[in-house]
Amino acid sequence: MSGRGGPVPISSKRMLFLAAIASGIGASCAPAALQARPQVPAEDRYDSYQGVLPGCADPAVFERIQSRFAAREGEFWKSGLQIVGLDQIREIGFRSNGLDLIPRRYCIAKAEMNNQSRRDVSYTIDEDLGIIGMGFDVEWCIDGLDRNYAYAPDCKMARP
């Protein structure tokens, strides 16, 4: 090469390298539909799920929310706040995240508190996430009482 400032010739190896980088960038910018993996329903896996979950108004679901809320409020926040009842219970989603993920039922209700207030409670019922991976588990968030912002903002992350 001379010091004349003309174009620098590119070797064929370097040209292939640059082409590979360019195609990788193009593939990463492709629409999601082109990159989507095939969905295998959770029931068809080797270690499958059944897709059978208790309903939003099931007494066992309410008992879990009520007892865990009372334990958390008593142990960590020392508020004495308790849930005395749930009403206006409704399902807002079932397997909303897709058939190939853990089956979940999304619910919302009004919680009646022992201080006479009423708050929205959003909760999910998840299959096989209970103790030792059997049964069901419930995750919940009460509007205005998500003190550690686990489902922030305003319990939005507890809904589909």
N, C-alpha and C positions, 0 to 999 in steps of 0.2 A: 504494500500500500504506500502510496505517496502522500505527502502532506498537502495535497492540493485542495482538500475539503470536498471532494466529490462523494457520490454515494458509495457506501460500504457494501461490498457484495455479501449476500447471506448464503451460508452453506445450506445444503439440502437437509441436513439433520436439524439445523436451527429452524428451517422453514417448517418441517414436520412438527417440531416442538410448539411453534407459535400457532400452527393450525389446530393442534390438540387442545391448547389452552382456549383458543377462540371457540371451538366446538363445545368445550366444557362450560364456558360462560353462557353460550347460547342455550344449552340444555338446562342450566340452572334457572334461566329466565323463561322457560317454556311454561305454558299454562298448567295448572295443578292437575287438570283432568288427564293430561298426557303422562304425568308422573305418578298418578295414583296407583296404589297397589290393589290387587284384587281383594275384595272383602269376603272373608270366610265367616259365616255366622258362628257365633260363640257356641251354639249347640252342636256344630259339626266338628269341633276340635277333638283331639285325642283326649285331653282332660277337659271335658266339655261342661258348659253351663246348661241349666235347664230353662232359664228364662221365666221361672215361676217365682214371683215375689208377692209378699203380702200387700194388700191394698193400702191406700193412704190413710184410711180410717180404722185400720186394724188396731185393736186395743194393745197388742204387744208393741207396736210401733210407738204409740202414745206413751206407754210405760217407760220405754227406753229414753225417749226425749225428756220426759218429766224427771226421771231419776237422775240422769246424767246432768241435766241443767241444775237441779238442786245441789248435786255434789260439787259441780264446778263453782257455782255461786257461793256455796258455803265454805269451800276450801280456799279458793283463790281470791274472791272478791268480798267475802264476808258481808254480803248484802242482805241475806235472809230472803231474797226474792225466790218465788216458786211459781210454777205453772199449775193452775188448779183446773184448767179445762181447755179443750181445743174445740172450735166449731168453724163453720164455713170451710170445711175441708174439701179440697179439690185437687185432682191430678192435673199437672201442667205439662207433663211429658213422660213418655215411656220409651226407653232405648233411643233417646234423642241424639246421642252421640254416634250412633251407627250400630248395625247388627253384629259387627265383629268385635265389639268391646264388651266389657263386663256389663251385664244387664242392670239397669238402674231405672227406678221409678222416681219421678220428680213431683213433689207435692207442695202445696202452700195452704196455710190455715191461719186462723186468728187464735192467738193464745190469750187466755184470760189469766191474769197474774194475781197473786195474793194481795197486791196493793191496789186492786180495783182497776188497773190499767189494762188495755188491750193492745197487743202488738202482733204484727205479721211474723209468722215463722215459716221459713222455707226449709224443706228437708228432702233428702234423697234416701231411698231404700236400695241398698246395694246387695247383689247376690254373692254369696260365699266370701264375704269380707268380715264375717263375724269371727269370734275367737276360734283359733286353729283352722281358719278357712272354711268353716261350715256354717250353714244357715244364712242369715242376713245381718247386715249392719245398717245403722241409721246415722247419717250426718245431718246436722241441723244448724240453723242460724236464725237468731231472733233479731229483727230490726231494732237498732238502737242499743243492743246489748252485745254486739260483736266487738268486745273491748280490745282484743288483740288483733283486730282487722284480718282475721283468717279468711273471711269471705268478702272483703271490701271490694268495691264501695257498696254500702247499704245492703249487704247479703246478696248482691248480684251474682257472685261466683257460686252460690249454692243453687242457682236456677239454670235451666238449659239455655 
